[in-house]
Amino acid sequence: MKKTPFILLLLLILGCSQNQESQLAEIQAFEKSEKTGTQEGLKELALLHKNYGLAYSDTKANNFLYAAGQYYFYENDTSESIQLLSEYINRDDSSDRYRNAAINLAIMYGRTKQYNQSQDLINEILNKNLPTPAQWQDIIKLYQNKISDATTILRPKDFENLTMGYTAVGRFGDAVRTLDNAVLKWPKFENRNNLIYRAGFIAWEYLEDTNLAKKYYTQFLEEYPNDEKAPEVEEILNSGMLEMTDEAILNMLKGK
């Protein structure tokens, strides 16, 4: 009699294992079938991937979970994609697909006006490995939509992240304009000095617009004369560095 619980547990484990194997076999057979070439077939396959991915936690389950989450994302199925992509990134998968899943999840949160969740995900991504150019385009679109949404509360971080995106993809004029908007919108923002400084730097280094760079650097000194970067900005303006080539600047600094 004492063996009964052990036998029942063993049968339960074997039953689960067989069920897992049968599900996997069904998925593998389906993936090789001609059904995957149809919309209905893809929908059915996504459901198979979803059920297996949520039921188990092995490598194949994570792969299927990601595939299902991506399917529902591109089908604009908000509830399904949020559920599956959330589960996927919560498993702390270390593959390169993590960023893609997190960005797509942030986009879905943005579409449903859950901007705090969206912001947290983007900040987490930016604190780790930087996005690819294609992923930056998605992030840019996310913030453009948020900023154009009259119902949402905007924060300086939205403009800072959008600036990073524009700079990463070479849209330097848009980057400067975004910083300028933030400077005007939040006159009492504690890091407003850095926004003005960055606008001057991008205008000088990337746009190569001397007059625009001079405008922002002059504004920086007028409004923040005691900032720790003020001596650096003074030297940039007074030494003529804005008009110098990189080689000339290097030679000048060597001379000092």
C-alpha positions as CSV (number, residue, x, y, z in Angstrom):
1,M,0.0,0.0,0.0
2,K,2.9,2.4,0.7
3,K,4.0,2.1,-2.9
4,T,0.7,3.4,-4.2
5,P,1.5,7.2,-4.0
6,F,4.8,6.7,-5.7
7,I,3.3,4.7,-8.5
8,L,0.6,7.3,-9.0
9,L,3.2,10.0,-9.1
10,L,5.3,8.0,-11.6
11,L,2.2,7.5,-13.8
12,L,1.4,11.2,-13.6
13,I,5.0,12.1,-14.7
14,L,4.9,9.6,-17.5
15,G,1.6,10.9,-18.6
16,C,2.8,14.5,-18.7
17,S,5.9,13.4,-20.6
18,Q,3.9,11.6,-23.2
19,N,1.6,14.5,-23.5
20,Q,4.5,16.9,-24.0
21,E,6.0,14.5,-26.6
22,S,2.8,14.2,-28.4
23,Q,2.3,18.0,-28.5
24,L,5.8,18.4,-29.8
25,A,5.3,15.7,-32.5
26,E,2.1,17.5,-33.6
27,I,3.9,20.8,-33.9
28,Q,6.8,19.3,-35.9
29,A,4.4,17.5,-38.2
30,F,2.4,20.7,-38.7
31,E,5.5,22.8,-39.5
32,K,6.4,20.4,-42.3
33,S,2.9,20.4,-43.8
34,E,1.6,22.6,-46.6
35,K,-0.8,24.3,-44.1
36,T,1.9,26.7,-43.1
37,G,1.5,28.4,-46.4
38,T,-2.0,29.6,-45.6
39,Q,-3.4,32.2,-43.2
40,E,-5.5,29.6,-41.4
41,G,-2.6,27.3,-41.1
42,L,-0.4,30.0,-39.6
43,K,-3.1,30.8,-37.1
44,E,-3.4,27.2,-36.1
45,L,0.3,26.9,-35.8
46,A,0.5,29.9,-33.6
47,L,-2.1,28.4,-31.3
48,L,0.0,25.2,-31.1
49,H,3.1,27.2,-30.3
50,K,1.2,29.2,-27.7
51,N,-0.2,26.1,-25.9
52,Y,3.2,24.4,-25.8
53,G,5.1,27.5,-24.8
54,L,2.9,28.3,-21.9
55,A,2.8,24.7,-20.7
56,Y,6.5,24.1,-20.6
57,S,9.7,26.0,-19.9
58,D,12.4,24.2,-22.0
59,T,14.3,25.8,-24.9
60,K,11.7,24.7,-27.4
61,A,8.9,26.1,-25.3
62,N,10.7,29.5,-25.2
63,N,11.2,29.4,-29.0
64,F,7.5,28.6,-29.6
65,L,6.4,31.2,-27.1
66,Y,8.5,33.9,-28.9
67,A,7.1,32.7,-32.3
68,A,3.5,32.9,-31.1
69,G,4.0,36.3,-29.5
70,Q,5.4,37.6,-32.7
71,Y,2.6,36.2,-34.7
72,Y,-0.1,37.8,-32.6
73,F,1.9,41.1,-32.5
74,Y,1.9,41.3,-36.3
75,E,-1.7,40.3,-36.4
76,N,-2.4,43.3,-34.0
77,D,-3.9,41.0,-31.4
78,T,-3.1,43.2,-28.4
79,S,-4.2,40.9,-25.5
80,E,-2.6,37.7,-26.9
81,S,0.7,39.5,-27.8
82,I,1.0,41.2,-24.5
83,Q,0.4,38.0,-22.6
84,L,2.9,35.9,-24.6
85,L,5.6,38.5,-25.0
86,S,5.4,39.4,-21.3
87,E,5.8,35.7,-20.4
88,Y,8.7,35.4,-22.8
89,I,10.8,38.3,-21.5
90,N,9.9,37.3,-17.9
91,R,11.8,34.0,-18.4
92,D,14.9,36.2,-18.8
93,D,15.8,34.5,-22.1
94,S,19.4,35.6,-23.0
95,S,19.0,35.3,-26.7
96,D,19.3,38.3,-29.1
97,R,15.5,38.1,-29.5
98,Y,14.9,39.5,-26.1
99,R,15.3,43.1,-27.2
100,N,13.0,42.5,-30.2
101,A,10.3,41.0,-27.9
102,A,10.6,43.7,-25.3
103,I,10.4,46.5,-28.0
104,N,7.3,44.9,-29.5
105,L,5.8,44.5,-26.1
106,A,6.5,48.2,-25.4
107,I,4.8,49.1,-28.7
108,M,1.7,47.1,-27.7
109,Y,1.6,48.9,-24.3
110,G,1.8,52.2,-26.2
111,R,-1.1,51.2,-28.4
112,T,-3.2,50.6,-25.4
113,K,-1.9,53.8,-23.7
114,Q,-0.1,51.9,-21.0
115,Y,2.8,54.3,-21.3
116,N,4.4,53.7,-17.9
117,Q,4.9,50.0,-18.8
118,S,6.1,51.0,-22.2
119,Q,8.6,53.5,-20.7
120,D,9.9,51.0,-18.2
121,L,10.7,48.5,-21.0
122,I,12.5,51.0,-23.2
123,N,14.5,52.3,-20.3
124,E,15.5,48.7,-19.4
125,I,16.6,48.0,-23.0
126,L,18.6,51.2,-23.2
127,N,20.4,50.4,-19.9
128,K,21.6,47.1,-21.5
129,N,22.7,46.6,-25.1
130,L,21.7,49.4,-27.5
131,P,19.0,48.6,-30.1
132,T,19.8,47.9,-33.7
133,P,19.0,50.6,-36.3
134,A,15.7,48.8,-37.2
135,Q,14.7,48.6,-33.5
136,W,15.5,52.3,-33.1
137,Q,13.0,53.0,-35.9
138,D,10.4,51.2,-33.9
139,I,11.3,53.1,-30.7
140,I,11.2,56.4,-32.6
141,K,7.7,55.6,-33.9
142,L,6.6,54.7,-30.4
143,Y,7.6,58.0,-28.9
144,Q,6.3,60.0,-31.9
145,N,2.9,58.4,-31.3
146,K,3.1,59.1,-27.5
147,I,4.1,62.8,-28.0
148,S,1.3,63.3,-30.5
149,D,-1.3,61.8,-28.1
150,A,-3.0,64.7,-26.5
151,T,-4.4,62.6,-23.7
152,T,-1.0,61.5,-22.3
153,I,1.3,63.2,-19.7
154,L,4.7,63.7,-21.3
155,R,8.0,63.7,-19.4
156,P,11.5,65.0,-20.4
157,K,12.6,61.3,-20.6
158,D,10.3,60.8,-23.6
159,F,12.1,63.6,-25.5
160,E,15.6,62.4,-24.3
161,N,14.9,58.8,-25.5
162,L,13.5,60.1,-28.8
163,T,16.6,62.2,-29.2
164,M,18.8,59.1,-28.7
165,G,16.8,57.4,-31.4
166,Y,17.1,60.2,-33.9
167,T,20.8,60.4,-33.3
168,A,21.3,56.7,-33.7
169,V,19.7,56.7,-37.1
170,G,21.3,59.9,-38.3
171,R,18.3,62.2,-38.1
172,F,20.4,64.9,-36.4
173,G,18.1,67.8,-37.2
174,D,15.2,66.0,-35.7
175,A,17.3,65.3,-32.6
176,V,18.1,69.0,-32.1
177,R,14.5,70.0,-32.6
178,T,13.4,67.4,-30.1
179,L,15.8,68.7,-27.5
180,D,14.7,72.3,-28.2
181,N,11.1,71.3,-27.6
182,A,12.0,69.8,-24.3
183,V,14.0,72.9,-23.3
184,L,11.0,75.1,-24.0
185,K,8.5,72.8,-22.5
186,W,10.2,72.3,-19.1
187,P,11.9,75.5,-18.0
188,K,12.4,74.2,-14.5
189,F,13.6,70.6,-15.4
190,E,16.6,69.8,-13.2
191,N,18.6,68.5,-16.2
192,R,17.6,71.1,-18.6
193,N,21.2,72.3,-18.8
194,N,22.2,69.0,-20.3
195,L,19.5,69.2,-22.9
196,I,20.9,72.6,-24.1
197,Y,24.4,71.3,-24.0
198,R,23.5,68.2,-26.0
199,A,21.7,70.3,-28.6
200,G,24.8,72.4,-29.0
201,F,27.0,69.3,-29.3
202,I,24.8,67.6,-31.9
203,A,24.6,70.8,-33.9
204,W,28.4,71.1,-33.9
205,E,29.6,67.5,-34.1
206,Y,26.9,65.9,-36.4
207,L,25.1,68.7,-38.2
208,E,28.3,70.8,-38.6
209,D,26.1,73.8,-38.2
210,T,28.4,76.4,-36.5
211,N,25.8,79.1,-36.0
212,L,23.3,76.7,-34.5
213,A,25.9,75.2,-32.1
214,K,27.0,78.7,-31.1
215,K,23.3,79.6,-30.3
216,Y,22.9,76.7,-27.9
217,Y,26.3,77.0,-26.3
218,T,25.7,80.7,-25.8
219,Q,22.3,80.0,-24.2
220,F,24.0,77.4,-22.0
221,L,26.5,79.9,-20.6
222,E,23.8,82.6,-20.2
223,E,21.5,80.4,-18.2
224,Y,24.0,78.1,-16.4
225,P,27.2,80.1,-15.9
226,N,28.2,78.0,-12.9
227,D,27.6,74.6,-14.4
228,E,30.6,72.2,-14.3
229,K,30.7,72.2,-18.1
230,A,30.7,76.0,-18.3
231,P,34.5,76.3,-18.6
232,E,34.5,73.7,-21.5
233,V,31.8,75.6,-23.3
234,E,33.6,79.0,-22.8
235,E,36.7,77.5,-24.4
236,I,34.8,76.1,-27.3
237,L,33.3,79.6,-28.0
238,N,36.3,81.7,-27.2
239,S,39.0,79.6,-28.9
240,G,37.3,79.4,-32.2
241,M,37.0,75.6,-32.0
242,L,33.7,75.6,-33.7
243,E,35.3,76.7,-36.9
244,M,38.3,74.4,-36.6
245,T,38.9,71.1,-38.2
246,D,39.3,68.0,-36.0
247,E,43.0,68.0,-36.7
248,A,43.4,71.6,-35.8
249,I,41.5,71.1,-32.5
250,L,43.8,68.1,-31.7
251,N,46.9,70.1,-32.4
252,M,45.6,72.9,-30.2
253,L,44.9,70.6,-27.3
254,K,48.3,69.0,-27.7
255,G,49.9,72.4,-27.5
256,K,48.3,72.9,-24.1
